[in-house]
């Protein structure tokens, strides 16, 4: 069908991963074919309705199924193909319908149903050459989806034996090259990429085939390496590749990573992001940058990269969820890191003498603003270069269009606009007057007027701009320093919270035990008696255990047991299975607590105390110990009616159960009692 050729022409290929055997298509471009597909269904319906005994009946049903499939009316297409499978007169038509059914399931993303069709087809003898070819391709597509590269290669190899030469065969050879490359068979992959060029490929495919040859070429000697680098540089200079510069730089980076030169690879990746016009390729480039920075433990840089990845990377990628998860972890990490660094920096500056602080700010801000201005200048020059290239292309196009149409120059608004821009670039915005081109033109203005005009229109120097920016930033920082001095407690709370969160992220999410240990120990030193102290001591105990440093692990365990003997973390340090064991008895403990409380409410304090005593004896360490302890205080206070004893009992509770959910309530209670 002609429509199948059109689908192949409007396919979507992502060369950063192994290409699909049956490529996805641009649904927007296919919308223009809707009328033709509906017309196809109408014509096939003539045979179906009027020629019940025609030998083309089953073929007509298959045509209807394909039209419905291409219109993305998958449910009706599936029904049609299943009908042909059940009613077809020949094995050939039945098998054709089943192959189309498997492809429809692929388009729906239903791999399980597609596999069922494949397994059913395996039981048949497929004699028709076209169907046999499609069966190998269907199996290859399935194995590619589950990333079984060995089986994918085997099925593609069988398919290639049956395929005639041409663009489609070239594409299958390209996929074969990618699969062999994934299997580490670089020499065989190189042969496949070379054969792609013999099958009339599109310019894009031939470009990528040549590009990927560099990935699998032998680089054991320096001569080969230099040859490949020269080849990449030729690709960069070729004007036909201007839309592929980002991909060339990306491949150059991959080549340098293969040579273990990470610094050069980072440089090429950065260039790729700067010249990229393809959002999808930009996503892959930022992903590789993020992976390198993450591996180097440069988490702040990695966070910037992953933020860009999420913007540009296609969401249908299999590892998108993993990428998104890492991006969220890094974003959380950087948020707490910046809070910690900011508060720490502000507190250090707040402690400096004024003259020393002024000198420090001037030096630090100059360095910061100079770096910003350099980055801005690079971006400006890059944007200017792109704009000039676009104007040049547009100018050439407009000139051609003007010449072809015979339109006078000044009747073409685009040509006039470009001419005006070129004039302004060379001569600036000059006043319309005599001798406008001459720099020493006669003037009737006085010298005083000229000097005033020059002063009024003089552009500020780079140093003046820099000083203004430094002064602006300095004023903001001074305001923050004064705020920190007046509210040092609030600053400490923010810093303490950030340090604790950083320690947990290092430990549990970034798998960085050494950094976790460092930040937790800084927390204990800088914030003695921190509200996070018991958990921090427990975390350090576990971390040093994992680091095979038993002496330090024992040190922090002893500190935990000494300062917080009744805390949950002390109990877990003594008994690693404490939580599991406690949860087993949780339902029973809740029932006993309810019984004790109801006895207390019904004026049976002695019986309620008996229940609590029994629980304490049977389960000395349990998850509801604080609840039972507080209930015991209430019962005794109701019996003794002694205010001093009640206050002492509440204070003792706070010391014994500092992590209890009742702490805030009891503190409020004490404040009211002590008024």
C-alpha positions in Angstrom: 0.0 0.0 0.0 1.2 3.6 -0.8 0.2 4.5 2.8 2.9 2.2 4.1 5.5 4.0 2.1 4.3 7.3 3.5 4.4 5.9 7.1 8.0 4.9 6.5 8.9 8.3 5.2 7.4 10.2 8.2 8.9 7.8 10.8 10.5 9.1 14.0 14.0 7.9 14.6 15.9 8.4 17.8 19.5 7.6 17.0 20.6 7.9 20.7 19.1 4.4 21.3 18.7 1.3 19.2 16.2 2.1 16.4 12.7 0.5 16.5 12.3 -2.3 13.9 8.8 -0.9 13.2 9.4 2.8 13.7 6.9 5.2 15.4 5.4 7.7 13.0 4.5 11.4 13.2 0.8 11.2 13.9 0.4 14.9 13.0 1.8 14.3 9.5 -0.3 11.2 9.1 -3.6 13.2 9.8 -3.4 14.4 6.2 -4.0 10.8 5.1 -7.2 10.3 7.0 -9.5 11.0 3.9 -7.5 8.5 1.8 -7.7 5.9 4.5 -11.4 6.3 4.8 -11.7 6.1 1.0 -9.7 2.8 1.2 -12.2 1.4 3.7 -15.1 2.3 1.4 -13.5 0.7 -1.6 -12.6 -2.5 0.3 -16.2 -2.6 1.6 -17.5 -2.9 -2.0 -15.7 -6.3 -2.3 -16.7 -7.3 1.2 -20.4 -6.5 0.7 -20.9 -7.4 -3.0 -18.3 -10.1 -3.8 -18.7 -12.6 -1.0 -17.0 -15.3 -3.0 -14.2 -13.2 -4.4 -10.6 -14.4 -3.9 -9.8 -10.9 -2.8 -12.3 -11.0 0.1 -9.7 -11.7 2.9 -7.2 -9.2 1.4 -10.0 -6.6 1.5 -10.6 -7.3 5.2 -6.8 -7.0 5.8 -6.8 -3.7 4.0 -9.7 -2.4 6.2 -7.7 -3.6 9.3 -4.6 -1.7 8.2 -6.5 1.4 7.4 -8.1 1.3 10.9 -4.7 0.6 12.5 -3.0 3.5 10.7 -5.9 5.8 11.8 -5.1 4.6 15.4 -8.5 3.0 15.7 -6.8 0.0 17.3 -9.8 -1.8 18.8 -11.6 -2.1 15.4 -8.3 -3.1 13.7 -7.8 -5.9 16.2 -11.4 -7.2 15.7 -10.8 -7.2 11.9 -7.5 -9.1 12.1 -9.0 -11.6 14.5 -11.9 -12.1 12.1 -9.6 -12.8 9.2 -7.6 -15.3 11.3 -10.8 -17.2 12.1 -12.4 -17.0 8.6 -9.6 -16.8 6.1 -9.5 -19.3 3.3 -5.7 -19.5 3.0 -2.8 -19.8 5.4 -1.1 -16.9 3.7 -4.0 -14.4 4.5 -4.4 -15.8 8.0 -0.7 -15.3 8.7 -0.7 -11.9 7.2 -3.5 -10.9 9.5 -1.7 -12.3 12.5 1.5 -10.4 11.7 -0.6 -7.2 11.4 -2.2 -8.0 14.7 1.2 -8.3 16.4 2.2 -4.9 15.0 -1.0 -3.4 16.3 -0.2 -4.7 19.8 3.3 -3.2 19.5 1.8 0.2 18.7 -0.5 -0.1 21.7 2.5 -1.1 23.9 1.0 -4.4 24.7 4.0 -6.7 24.6 2.3 -9.7 26.3 -0.4 -9.9 23.6 2.1 -9.5 20.9 4.2 -12.4 22.3 1.1 -14.6 22.4 0.6 -13.9 18.7 4.3 -14.7 18.0 4.1 -17.9 19.9 1.0 -18.9 17.9 2.7 -18.1 14.6 5.6 -20.3 15.6 3.3 -23.3 15.4 2.6 -22.6 11.8 4.7 -23.3 8.7 5.1 -19.9 7.0 5.8 -20.6 3.3 5.1 -17.1 1.8 8.4 -15.2 1.5 7.0 -11.8 2.5 5.2 -13.2 5.5 8.4 -15.1 6.6 10.4 -11.9 6.3 7.8 -10.0 8.4 7.7 -12.8 11.0 11.5 -12.4 11.5 11.1 -8.6 11.8 8.2 -9.0 14.3 10.3 -11.3 16.5 13.3 -8.9 16.2 11.1 -6.0 17.3 9.8 -8.0 20.3 13.3 -9.0 21.4 14.5 -5.4 20.9 11.7 -4.2 23.2 12.8 -6.5 26.0 16.5 -5.8 25.2 17.5 -9.3 24.4 20.2 -8.2 22.0 21.4 -11.7 21.2 18.0 -12.9 19.9 17.4 -9.5 18.2 20.6 -10.0 16.2 19.6 -13.6 15.3 16.2 -12.6 14.0 17.6 -9.5 12.1 20.2 -11.7 10.5 17.5 -14.1 9.1 15.4 -11.1 7.9 18.4 -9.6 6.0 18.8 -12.8 4.0 15.2 -12.3 2.6 15.2 -8.5 2.1 15.8 -6.9 -1.3 18.3 -3.9 -1.4 17.0 -0.5 -0.7 16.4 2.1 2.1 14.5 -0.3 4.3 17.3 -2.9 4.2 19.8 -0.2 4.9 17.8 0.8 8.0 17.7 -2.8 9.2 21.4 -3.1 8.7 21.9 0.0 10.8 19.8 -1.5 13.6 21.9 -4.7 13.3 25.0 -2.5 13.7 23.6 -1.0 16.9 22.7 -4.4 18.3 26.1 -5.9 17.6 27.7 -2.8 19.2 25.6 -3.4 22.3 26.9 -7.0 22.3 30.5 -5.7 22.2 31.1 -7.0 18.7 32.6 -3.8 17.3 34.2 -5.3 14.3 31.0 -6.9 13.0 29.1 -3.7 13.8 31.5 -1.7 11.7 30.8 -4.0 8.7 27.1 -3.5 9.1 27.4 0.3 9.2 29.5 0.2 6.1 26.9 -1.9 4.3 24.2 0.7 5.2 25.9 3.1 2.7 25.3 0.6 -0.1 21.5 0.6 0.3 20.5 4.1 -0.8 20.1 5.5 2.7 18.8 9.0 3.5 21.4 11.7 4.2 20.5 11.5 7.9 21.1 7.7 8.1 24.3 7.8 6.1 25.5 10.6 8.4 24.8 8.6 11.5 26.2 5.4 10.0 29.5 7.2 9.3 29.4 8.8 12.7 28.9 5.5 14.5 31.8 4.0 12.6 34.0 6.1 14.9 32.4 4.5 17.9 33.4 1.0 16.8 36.6 1.7 15.0 39.8 0.2 16.3 41.6 2.7 18.5 44.5 0.6 19.8 47.1 2.8 18.1 47.5 6.5 18.0 47.4 6.7 14.2 43.9 5.3 14.2 42.8 7.7 17.0 44.2 10.7 15.1 42.4 9.5 11.9 39.1 9.4 13.7 39.5 12.8 15.3 40.4 14.3 11.8 37.2 12.7 10.5 35.1 14.3 13.2 36.7 17.7 12.4 35.8 17.3 8.7 32.2 16.6 9.7 32.2 19.8 11.7 33.4 21.8 8.8 31.0 20.3 6.3 28.1 22.9 5.8 25.7 20.0 5.1 26.1 19.0 8.8 25.2 22.4 10.4 22.0 20.8 11.9 24.0 17.9 13.3 26.8 19.8 15.1 25.4 18.9 18.5 25.4 15.2 17.7 29.0 15.4 16.3 30.2 17.1 19.4 28.3 14.5 21.5 30.0 11.6 19.6 33.4 13.3 20.0 32.8 13.4 23.7 31.8 9.7 23.7 35.1 8.9 21.8 37.1 10.9 24.4 35.4 9.0 27.2 36.4 5.8 25.5 40.0 7.1 25.6 39.6 7.9 29.3 39.9 11.7 28.7 36.9 13.0 30.8 38.1 16.6 30.8 38.0 16.8 27.0 34.7 14.9 26.9 33.2 17.5 29.2 34.4 20.3 26.9 32.8 18.7 23.9 29.5 18.0 25.7 29.4 21.7 26.8 29.9 22.7 23.1 27.1 20.3 22.1 24.7 22.1 24.5 25.7 25.5 23.1 25.1 24.7 19.5 22.2 22.3 19.8 18.9 23.1 18.0 17.4 19.7 18.7 15.7 19.5 22.1 15.9 15.7 22.2 19.6 15.6 21.5 20.1 18.3 24.1 18.4 16.1 26.6 20.8 13.2 26.0 23.8 15.6 26.1 22.8 17.0 29.5 22.1 13.5 30.7 25.7 12.4 29.9 27.0 15.6 31.6 24.9 14.8 34.6 26.1 11.3 34.8 29.8 12.4 34.6 29.3 15.1 37.3 27.4 12.7 39.5 30.1 10.0 39.2 32.7 12.7 40.1 30.5 13.6 43.2 30.0 17.1 41.8 26.4 17.1 42.9 25.6 20.8 42.4 26.7 20.6 38.8 24.9 17.3 38.3 21.7 18.9 39.7 21.8 21.7 37.1 22.4 19.1 34.3 19.5 16.9 35.5 17.1 19.9 35.7 17.9 20.5 32.0 17.5 16.8 31.2 13.9 16.8 32.6 13.0 19.7 30.3 14.4 18.2 27.1 14.5 14.4 27.4 11.5 12.5 25.9 9.2 11.1 28.6 8.7 7.8 26.8 12.2 6.6 27.5 12.4 3.4 29.6 14.8 4.9 32.1 12.9 8.3 32.3 11.5 7.4 35.8 15.0 6.7 37.1 16.3 9.9 35.7 13.4 11.9 37.2 14.0 10.2 40.6 17.7 11.2 40.6 16.8 14.8 39.5 14.4 15.1 42.5 17.1 13.7 44.9 19.7 16.2 43.6 17.2 19.1 43.8 16.4 18.3 47.4 20.1 17.9 48.2 21.1 21.2 46.6 18.2 23.0 48.3 19.5 22.0 51.8 23.1 22.5 50.8 22.4 26.1 49.8 20.5 26.8 53.0 23.4 25.4 55.0 26.1 27.3 53.0 24.1 30.5 53.1 23.5 30.5 56.8 27.1 29.4 57.5 28.5 32.2 55.3 26.2 34.9 56.8 27.1 33.9 60.3 30.9 34.0 59.5 30.5 37.4 57.9 28.4 38.7 60.8 31.3 37.8 63.1 33.9 39.7 61.1 35.0 43.3 61.9 33.4 45.9 59.6 36.7 46.8 57.7 37.7 43.2 57.2 34.2 42.3 56.0 34.2 45.2 53.5 37.5 44.1 52.0 36.3 40.4 51.9 33.0 41.4 50.1 34.7 43.6 47.6 37.1 40.8 46.6 34.6 38.0 46.6 31.9 40.0 44.7 34.4 41.2 42.1 35.4 37.7 41.3 31.7 36.6 41.2 30.5 39.4 39.0 33.5 39.2 36.6 32.7 35.5 36.1 29.0 36.3 35.5 29.9 39.1 32.9 32.2 36.7 31.1 29.5 34.1 30.9 27.0 36.7 29.7 29.4 37.9 27.0 29.9 34.3 25.8 26.1 33.9 25.5 25.8 37.3 23.7 28.4 36.4 21.1 26.9 33.0 20.6 23.4 34.5 20.1 24.9 37.1 17.8 26.6 34.4 15.7 23.4 32.5 15.4 21.5 35.6 14.5 24.0 36.5 11.7 23.7 32.9 10.3 19.9 33.1 10.3 20.0 36.6 8.7 22.4 35.4 6.1 20.2 32.4 5.2 17.1 34.5 5.2 18.8 37.2 3.0 19.8 34.6 0.5 16.3 33.1 0.4 14.7 36.6 0.1 17.1 37.5 -2.7 16.2 34.3 -4.6 12.5 34.9 -4.0 12.8 38.5 -5.2 14.7 37.6 -8.3 12.3 34.8 -9.1 9.2 36.9 -8.6 10.7 40.0 -10.4 9.7 42.1 -7.3 11.5 45.4 -6.8 13.9 45.4 -3.8 11.9 48.1 -1.9 8.6 46.3 -2.4 10.0 43.3 -0.4 9.6 44.1 3.3 12.0 41.3 4.4 14.8 42.5 2.1 14.3 46.1 3.4 14.3 45.0 7.0 17.6 43.0 6.5 19.2 46.0 4.7 18.2 48.3 7.5 19.7 45.9 10.1 23.0 45.7 8.1 23.1 49.6 7.8 22.6 50.0 11.5 25.2 47.5 12.3 27.8 49.3 10.2 26.8 53.0 10.7 24.8 52.9 13.9 21.7 55.2 14.3 22.9 58.3 12.5 21.0 61.6 12.2 19.7 62.4 8.7 21.9 65.4 7.7 24.6 66.4 5.2 28.0 64.7 5.3 26.5 61.9 7.5 29.3 59.5 6.6 32.2 61.9 7.5 33.7 61.7 11.0 35.1 65.3 10.6 32.0 66.8 9.1 31.5 70.5 9.7 29.4 71.5 12.7 27.8 74.7 14.0 27.6 73.4 17.5 30.0 74.9 20.1 32.7 72.9 21.8 30.8 73.1 25.1 27.7 71.7 23.4 29.8 68.9 21.9 31.4 67.9 25.2 28.0 67.8 26.9 26.5 65.7 24.1 29.4 63.3 24.4 29.0 63.0 28.1 25.3 62.6 27.9 25.6 59.7 25.3 28.8 58.1 26.6 28.4 54.3 27.3 29.5 53.3 30.8 32.8 51.4 30.9 33.1 47.8 31.9 34.6 48.8 35.2 31.7 51.2 35.9 29.2 48.5 35.1 31.1 46.0 37.3 31.3 48.5 40.3 27.5 49.2 40.0 26.8 45.4 40.1 29.1 44.9 43.0 27.5 47.7 45.0 24.0 46.4 44.3 24.9 42.9 45.5 26.9 44.2 48.5 23.8 46.2 49.7 21.7 43.0 49.6 24.3 41.0 51.5 24.7 43.8 54.2 21.0 43.7 54.7 21.1 39.9 55.1 24.0 40.1 57.6 22.2 42.6 59.8 19.1 40.3 59.7 21.3 37.3 60.7 22.9 39.2 63.6 19.4 40.2 65.0 17.9 36.7 64.5 20.9 34.3 65.1 18.6 31.7 66.7 16.5 31.4 63.6 19.6 31.1 61.4 20.9 28.3 63.7 17.6 26.4 63.4 17.7 26.6 59.6 21.3 25.5 59.5 20.7 22.7 62.0 17.7 21.4 60.0 19.7 21.6 56.7 22.7 19.8 58.1 20.5 16.9 59.4 18.7 16.6 56.0 22.0 16.7 54.1 23.4 13.9 56.3 20.3 11.7 55.6 20.5 12.4 51.9 24.2 11.5 51.7 23.5 8.3 53.7 20.3 7.0 52.3 19.9 8.5 48.8 23.4 9.3 47.4 25.2 6.4 49.1 28.0 8.7 50.3 28.8 7.3 53.8 32.0 9.4 54.3 30.2 12.7 53.5 27.3 11.5 55.7 29.7 10.9 58.6 31.3 14.3 58.1 28.1 16.3 58.1 26.6 14.4 61.1 29.8 15.0 63.2 29.7 18.7 62.2 26.1 18.7 63.4 26.9 17.3 66.8 29.9 19.6 67.3 28.2 22.8 66.1 24.8 22.1 67.7 25.3 20.4 71.1 22.0 19.0 72.5 20.4 19.2 69.0 16.9 17.9 68.7 18.3 15.5 66.2 21.1 14.3 68.5 19.7 10.8 69.3 19.0 9.9 65.7 22.3 11.4 64.6 24.2 9.3 67.1 22.3 6.2 65.9 23.1 7.0 62.3 26.8 7.4 63.1 26.8 4.1 65.0 25.3 2.4 61.9 27.6 4.2 59.4 30.8 3.3 61.3 29.6 -0.3 61.5 29.2 -0.3 57.7 32.7 1.2 57.3 34.2 -1.6 59.5 35.3 0.8 62.2 33.9 -1.0 65.3 35.7 1.2 67.9 34.0 4.4 66.6 30.7 2.6 66.1 30.8 1.5 69.8 31.7 5.0 70.9 28.6 6.5 69.3 26.4 3.6 70.6 27.7 4.2 74.2 27.0 8.0 73.8 23.4 7.2 72.6 22.7 4.8 75.5 24.2 7.2 78.0 22.3 10.3 76.9 19.1 8.7 75.6 18.7 5.3 77.2 14.9 5.2 76.7 14.8 6.5 73.2 13.6 4.4 70.2 17.1 4.7 68.7 18.8 3.3 71.8 16.5 0.3 71.8 17.2 -0.3 68.1 21.0 0.0 68.7 20.7 -2.7 71.4 18.3 -4.9 69.4 18.3 -4.5 65.6 15.1 -6.5 65.5 13.4 -4.2 68.0 10.9 -2.6 65.6 9.8 -5.9 64.0 9.3 -7.5 67.4 7.5 -4.5 68.8 5.1 -4.3 65.8 4.1 -7.9 66.3 2.8 -6.9 69.8 1.4 -3.6 68.7 -2.2 -4.6 68.4 -2.1 -6.3 71.8 -0.5 -3.2 73.4 -3.1 -0.9 71.9 -5.8 -3.1 73.4 -4.2 -3.1 76.8 -3.7 0.7 76.7 -7.4 1.1 75.8 -8.4 -1.2 78.7 -6.2 0.7 81.2 -7.6 4.1 80.1 -11.2 3.0 80.3 -10.6 1.7 83.8 -9.1 5.1 84.8 -12.1 6.9 83.2 -14.5 4.7 85.2 -12.8 5.6 88.5 -10.9 2.3 88.9 -7.3 3.7 89.2 -6.0 0.6 91.1 -7.1 -1.8 88.4 -5.7 0.6 85.7 -2.3 0.7 87.4 -2.3 -3.1 87.6 -2.8 -3.3 83.8 0.1 -0.9 83.2 2.4 -2.7 85.6 1.7 -6.0 83.9 2.5 -4.5 80.5 5.8 -3.0 81.8 6.8 -6.4 83.2 5.9 -8.4 80.1 7.1 -5.8 77.5 9.7 -3.6 79.1 10.6 -2.0 75.7 7.6 -1.3 73.5 6.4 1.3 71.0 3.7 2.6 73.4 5.9 2.9 76.5 5.6 6.7 76.6 1.8 6.5 76.3 1.6 4.1 79.3 4.1 6.3 81.3 1.9 9.4 80.8 -1.3 7.5 81.7 0.5 6.3 84.9 1.3 10.0 85.7 -2.4 11.0 85.3 -3.6 8.1 87.5 -1.2 8.9 90.3 -1.8 12.7 90.1 -5.6 12.0 90.5 -4.9 9.9 93.6 -2.3 12.1 95.4 -3.5 15.6 94.4 0.1 17.0 95.0 1.0 19.8 92.5 4.8 19.5 93.2 4.8 15.7 92.7 2.8 16.2 89.4 5.3 18.8 88.1 8.2 16.6 89.0 6.6 13.6 87.2 6.1 15.6 84.1 9.7 16.8 84.0 10.9 13.3 84.6 8.8 12.2 81.6 10.4 14.8 79.3 13.9 13.6 80.3 13.0 9.9 79.9 11.1 10.2 76.6 12.5 13.2 74.7 11.3 11.9 71.3 7.7 11.2 72.4 4.9 12.7 70.3 3.5 14.0 73.7 6.5 16.3 74.3 4.9 19.5 72.9 1.7 18.8 74.8 3.5 18.2 78.1 5.6 21.4 77.7 2.4 23.4 77.2 0.9 21.7 80.2 3.9 22.5 82.4 3.9 26.2 81.3 0.2 26.4 82.3 0.8 24.6 85.6 3.8 26.8 86.5 2.1 30.1 85.8 
